[in-house]
Amino acid sequence: MEQKYYTEAIQNNIFEIISNAAEKLEVNSYVIGGFVRDFLLKRGTPKDIDVVAIGSGIALAKEVASQLPKKPKVQIFKNYGTAMIKTDELEVEFVGARKESYQENSRKPFVENGTLQDDQNRRDFTINALAISLSKENFGELLDPFNGVTDLEKQIIRTPLDPDITYSDDPLRMMRAIRFATQLNFTIEKESLEAIKRNKQRIKIISGERIVDELNKILKSKTPSIGFNLLFETGLLDIILPELTALQGIEEKEGQRHKDNFWHTLEVVDNITQNTDNVWLRWAALLHDIGKAPTKRFDKKIGWTFHGHEFLGGKMVFKIFKRLHMPLNDKMKFVQKMVAMSSRPIVLAQEIVTDSAVRRLIFDAGDHVEDLMTLCEADITTKNPKKFKKYHNNFKIVRQKIVEVEERDHVRNFQSPVSGEEIMETFNIKPSREIGIIKDAIKEAILEGEIPNEHEAAFKFMLERGKKLGLTVANTL
């Protein structure tokens, strides 16, 4: 077999230092995995470097750190037998070559020392098993036992060994196969894809955090629908996000059909990726219609309905985030808000855009009104060119109205011009329900455009409202 050398891949001074350190310790070392793959794909210069040593990876990391000018700290992960150094914006992880064996109920392997070939055998895919030697005698030589370079050229995701064993041993690799296929726009080799279908139930032993990490990487890709289509095809999506697969399919009654909301959702996700890098807004696009499956009804007079699907969808977001161990903080609340409000601008765009409706939209969406508009514009998936143009033009009108109303009325993150303390002083009352009634009435009057959002008008309105409630202005005023 012809030997290939890629010394141009390892021009950075760090590789020479690793080579020197390995020689001093009398061990062979190799750069392996994503760094080599991305170099061959010309995907830029990766900042993460994985180095495997035929010996102790931790000892090699310590020796490398001692030879570096800035003597960086060595982070040691004893449980994994790995160590990491951060230097000049690079993260270099060192591991000793190892053999792995697995138990059925865990993806954590039993590890023992091994050869380079053992280490390449345990890699998930042939394109991630590529290694370049850092040893003096063959510095830059590519070691490719599974024809990973050919798979790169053919744009194929394939496992080095039997895919059933590879996926059963560590079921997260099924998600990784789909994620790489999405990121690289590669095809999962047929036998490998069939093995994912056969082993799909094994995904249940993987933690929610690990699954979400892969889902996030799929969502952050250029065309997330590739990944979600594969998750659906393999049956993994029905286990991970059954709320999404419940949207798939079209029902017909009395000649009336509804659209397939699953495939529509994937279109919306692809649309929104063109306008935002915010992964949580992309999550909102993915989940914006999940309330439609449980709210679907057929009415003989009006056809298919999904009444209240946004409200229910917002509640379902919390359950999904909790089940998958996702953050139950402001990120979850943001996705909830986007899902719950996802139809509001659409309704506005279909009707005459009134100032009061726009004020309420700004008031309810707050700082996220722009995100909401981005989501709703992505929701336009009609194939009718006239309708497509009309809907987008309508959204432009709504956007312009938002700017005009906000500049004039300042209702974003609304604070009442009259405080509760001022109401208590004016009517000489203690904390009571009347204060809430008056503040709500002021808010409603401003949102409806009955009074401007300013203190003098709001104070006068407060006096009138207080009088109707039977309150008397304090003598001290």
N, C-alpha and C positions, 0 to 999 in steps of 0.2 A: 504494500500500500504506500502510495506517495506521501512523503512527509511534507506538511504545509507549515510555514512559519508566518507569524503575524506579530513581528516585533514592533510594528507601527501602532499596535493596540496598547502596548505597554511602554510608551515613551515617558510617562510621568515618572519623576524621580522616586516616587514611593515604591515602585516595582523593583528598582535596583536595590533599594534598602532592604526590602523583603528578601530578595535573592541573597544578599550578603549575610543577613541575619540567619537565614535557613542554612547557608553553607557553614556558618560558625557552629550551629547546633547539629550539623551533619544530618539534616532532614531534607527531603524533597518538598517543594511547595508549588502550588498551582493556583492561578486565578480561574474561577469557575462560575458557571451559571449566568445570571442576567447581564453581567458586565460584558461577557464574551458574546452572548446572544445579541445584545443591543449594538455592540460594535459592528458585528457582521451585518446587521440590518440597517446600519448607518442611521441609528435613532439618536445621534448626539452622544456626548460623553457622559456615561452614568456616574452619579456621585456615590453610589453604593457599590462596594467591591467585596466579593466573597473570596476568601483565600482558604484553601484546604492544605493542611500539612500532613505528611505521612509520619505522624508522631503527635506531639502535644501542640495543639493550636494555641493554648494559653501561654505556653513557654515561648512560642514564636512571637506572639503579640508583645510580650514583655521585652524581648530582645529587639524587636523593631522599634518600640517606643524609646528604648535606651539609645538607639542610633539616630533618632530624629532630632533635629536641632532644638525644637521647643519642648522635647521630652513630655509628650502628652500623657494624660492619665489613661491607664488601661482599665476599661470596664470589664469585669469578669462575671460570667453567668455560669456558676459552677454546675447547676442542675442540667445545663445543656452542654457543658464542656466547651463553651465558646467564650471569646473575648472580643472586645471592640475598641478601636482607636479612632478618634476624630482628629483629622489634621487637614488644614488647607481646604475646608469645605468638603472634604471626603470623609465617608464613614467606611472604615475597613474592618470587616468581621473575619475572625480567624477561627477555624474549627479543625480538629484532628479528623483524618479520614476514618470512616466508621462503617460497620455493617449494622443493619437494623432488622429486628424481628418484632412482630406485633401480636397482641392478644385481641380477641374478637370484640371486646367491649370497650376498647380504648384506642385512640389514635396516637398515644404516647408509646414510642417503641422501646424495646429492650436494645441497648446500644453496646457494641463492643468494638475495639480497635479493628481497623481494616486497611485494605489497600486502596489505591486510587480507583481501581476498577470496582471494588465494593462500594465506594462512595458514589461513583457514577451510576451504579446499578440502582441505588436507593433514590435517585433523583426522580422528580415527577414526570418530566417530559424530555424527549431526546434533545430538544432545542435548549433545555436548561442543564444538560449533562455535558456540554462542551467545556473543555478546560484548555488553558494555555500554560505551558510549563514556565516556571520562574527559576528553574535550576540552571546553573552555569553552563553545563554541557549541552543543553538543548533549549536555551532561553528563547521563548517565543514560539515553540512548537505547539501546534494544535493537536489535542488528543480527542478524537471523535469516534468512540467505539460503536455508536448507534446510528451513524449517518445523520446526525443532527443538522449538518450543513445542507444536505440534500433536502431535509424536511423544511428548513428555512427557505430554500429556493422554491420548493413546491407549496409553501405556505400551509403546512400541515402541523396539527397538534397530535402527537403520538407518544405513547408511554414507552420507556426503554424495555420493560419486561411485560409479562402478561397483564393486560389492562384490568382484568377482574381482580388480580392480586393487588395491583397498584392502588386501585380505588377502594377495595375492601379494607386494605391495610390502613389507609388514611383517606377517609371519605371527603375530606376538605379538597382533595385533589380534583374531585369532580367539579367543584365550584371554580377552582383555579383553571381547569381546562376551558371552561366556558368563559371565564374572565379574560384569559389570554386570547381566545378566539375573537372576543369582542374588541379588545385593545388593539390587536395586531391585524384584525380582519382576516384571520386564518380559518381554515376548515378543520374541524375535529375528524380525524381519520375514522372510517366507518366502524371498524371493530371496537375502537375506543369509545365511540358514541353509543354503540349497543351495550357496551359494558357499563356505562353510566346508567342506562335505563335499567339494567339488571340489578345494579347495586344501589339504586336510588334510596331505598329505605335506610341504608347505612348512614345517611346524612343526619339521622336523628341523634347520633352520638356526638355530633359537633355542637359546640356552644353557640348561642345566639350571637355573641360578640364576633366570633370568627366568621360566621355566615354573613353578618352585616358588613364586616370589613370587605368581603368580596363583592357584596351587592353595591357598596359605595363605589368601589373601583369600576364596576360595570356602569353605574350611573354617571360616573365622571368621564366616561369614554365618549368618543365622538358620536357613536351611533349605539346607544344603549339597547335599542330594540333587538340587535343581534343576540345579545346575551339573554334577554328575557324570552325571546323566541326559543332559544336553546334550552333554557330552564323549563319552559313549558313543554317542549317536545320530549325532553327526557323524563318528565314527571317530577322533577325536583321542585318546581314552583308550587305544585299542588300541596307539597309537604311544608314548604317554607312560608308561602303566602297564599293560602287557599282563598282568601278574600279577593285576590286578583283573578285566579282561574275561574271563580264563580261568575265572573263577568263574561266569560267566553260563550259564544253561541247566539243564535238568532231564533226567536220564537215567532210563529205566525198564527194569528187568530182572525177569522173572518176577513181574510185577505189583507190584514194589517200586520206589518213587521216592524221591529225595532232594529237599530244598528247593533253590530257586535261591539260591545263596549270594551272588551279586552283588547282587540286589535286597534280600536280607536285610541285607547290609553297609550299603547306603545307609540302610536303616531304623535300623540301629544308630547310624550317624553322626548322623542327625537326632535320635535319642533322646538321645545324649550331649551335644549342643549345649544341651539344656535344663538341664544340670546342671554344665557346666564351660566356662570361657573358655580353658582351657589348650589351645593349638593342637596341642601334641605329644600330648596325650591324645586329641584328635580324630584325629590321624594314626594312633594306635594302634587306634582304632575302625575307621578306614578299612582298615587292613592286618591286622586281627586274624584273618581267615580265609584269608589268601593261601596258606597251606600246604595248603589243602584240595584244590585242583585237582591238584597233583602226587601227593598221597597217597590219592586216591580209589580205592577198590577195592570189588568186589562179592563178598560171601561168601554162598553159598547158604543157610547156616544162620542168619546174623544180618543179612543184607542189606548195605546200603551202609556202608562204614567209611572213616574218615579218620585212621587211627592215626598218631600222632606229628606231626599237622599243626601243632601249636603250636610244637614244637621246630624243625621245618623252617621255619615262618613266621618265627621269630626270626632264623634265618640269612639268610632272604631279605630281611629288613629292611635288613641291612647292604649287600647288593648294590644294592637300590633307592636307598638314600641315597647310595652311592658313584656310581652311574650318573647321578643327577640333581644331583650336586655339592651335596648337602645336608650339614649339619654332622655330622662323624663323631666327635662328642664325647659328653658326658653326655646330650644330647638324644636322639641316636640310641640310646644304651644304654638310656635310659628306654623308648623305643618298643619296642625289642627285648624288654626284660623284660616289659612289659605284654602283648605278643603271645605270648611263650613261656609266660606264666602265665595266659593268658586263660580257661582252662577250670578252673583250680584251685578258685576259689570256687563255680563251678557244680556241680562234683562234690560239694563239701562240702554245698551247699544241698540236694542230692538224697539225702543220707545222714544218719545220726545224727551230729551235730556233736560230735566228741570233742575234748577239750582238746589232745591231742598233735597232731591234724591242724591245729588253729587255731594252735598254737605254731609249727608248721613253716611255715604260711602267712605268719605275721607275720615269722618269721626270714628267709624267702626274699624277701618283698616289701619288708621294711625300712620306710623312710619313705613308700613308695609304696603301702602296703596300702589306703589310702582311695581312691586313684586306681584301683587294681585293682577294688575293689568297685563304683565308679562305672561302670567299663567293663562289668563283668559284668551289672549291673542294666540297662544300656542294651542288652545282648545279648538281653534278653527281648522277642521280637517275636511271640509267639504271639497268635493272634486269638481263642483260647478264653478267655473271661472268667474261668472257674474256675481254669484253669491259670495265667493271668496273675497272679491274686490269690495263688494258692498259692506261686508262685515268688518273688514280691516279699515275701511273709510269711517264707518260708524265708531270704531274704537279710537280713531284719531280725534273725532269730535269729542268723545268722552274725555280723552286725555287733555285736550285743550281746555275743556270746561273745568276739569280738576285744577289746572293751573290758575285759571281766572278766579274761581271760587275761593281757592286757598289764599291767593294774594289779597283778596278782599275781606274774607270772613275769618281766616286764621282758626279753623276748627280742628286742624291736625293736632293730636295730643291735647284735646280741649281741656281748659281749666275755666271753671265758671268765673265770670267777671265779679260776681258777688260771693264772698266766702261765707261759710257757715257761721263764723264768729261775728261777721257783720250783720247777718240776719238776727242772731241772738241779741246783739246790742241794740239793734233798731227796734225790736219788739219786746225787749227786756224779758226774754224767755230762756229757759235752760235747754240742754240737748233734748230734742223731741222729734217725733215723726214729721211734724210740720216743717222742720228745716229741710228734710229730704224731699218733701212734696214741693216746696218752693224752688229748691235747686233743680229738681227734675223739670219743673215747669219752665224755668229760665232756659235750661238746655234745649227743651223742645221748641220753645219760641225762637231761639237762635237758629236751630237746625231747619225750622220751617220758614225762616226768613221774616218772621213777624217783627223781630227787633234786631238791630245790628249787634255784633259781638263786641260790645264796649260797656264800660261801667255805668255811665249815666243812664243809658236806656235800660240796662238790666236792673239798676237800682229802682227806677220808676216802676218797672214791671213788678219787681218784688213787693213794693208798697201796695200795688193793686191786688196782687195775689194774696198777700197777707190779710188785707181787708176782707176778702172773700172767705178766708178761713176763720174770720172772727178775731184776728189779732189786732192789737192796738199799738200804735207807735209810742215808744217810750217818751216821757216828758222831757228827758235830758236832751233830746235831739232838737 
